[in-house]
Amino acid sequence: MIAFALSLVSSMLWRAYIMATISDTFPMGFPLQFFLAWGPCKPGTVCSEFNGFYLVLDVIFWYSIGAFLVSGFQKFRGESKNH
């Protein structure tokens, strides 16, 4: 659950930054963009791309970061209970 939350928050922040600096691109995913759309798009054309491999790597990355944070938090709570 924490990995999903971290992934979602980082992706939304990255998307907001990119949309503020480049007005016609719409990425999803951080650190790897697994989805990118751009516009304006002519009718009948594809103006987006998706990379499932980058999505898997993003999930693994954020799962690892989440596990590291939970482990560090548990160690911190264990030390504070001993004092």
N, C-alpha and C positions, 0 to 999 in steps of 0.2 A: 504494500500500500504506500509506503513512504517513497519507494522508487517511482511509482506512478505520479505521486504528487510532485516530486522533484523534477521529473521529466516534463510534466505539464507546465509547471511554473517557469522553468528555464526556457522552454520552447516558446511560451507566450511572451516572455521578456525579450527573447531574441527576435521574435516576429515583430514586436512593437518597435524595437530599435531599427530593424531593416526597413519596415514600412515608413518610419519617420525619415530615414535617410535616402531610401530609394522608393519612389512612390508607386511603382508598378510591379513589384514582386511581392509574393506572399508565401514565405517559407514556413515549414513546420519541422520541428526537430532541432535539438541542440545536444551535443556538439556537431552531430552530422545531420544535414538536412535530408530527411527521408521523403519529404513532399515539397514541391515547389510549383507555384502557379504564377503566371504573369499575364499582363494585359496591357492595353486593350486587345481583345482577341477577335479575329474575324469570324463570322458565323461558319460553322462546319469545320473548324480547325481545332486541334488539341493544343491548349496553352497550359499544360501542366505535366509534371512527371513525378513518378513515385519509385522509390528504391527500397524494396523490402529488406535487403541486406543491411542497409543503414539503419532501418527501424530496429532490427534485431540487435545490432551493435549498440544503438542508443539504449535499448532496454537493459542489455548486459551492463553497460557503463553505469547507468543510474541505479541498477540493482546493487552493484558493487559499492557505489558511493553511499547508498542507503544502509547497506550492511556495515560499512565502516563507521557511519555516524551512530547507528544503534549500538554497536560494540563499544565505541568511545563513551556514549552516554551511560551504558551499563557499568563500565569501569568507573566513571565519575560518580555515579550513584552509590556504588559499592564502597568507594573510598570515603564518601561523605557519611555513610552509615557507621563506619568504623570509628569515626572521630567524635 
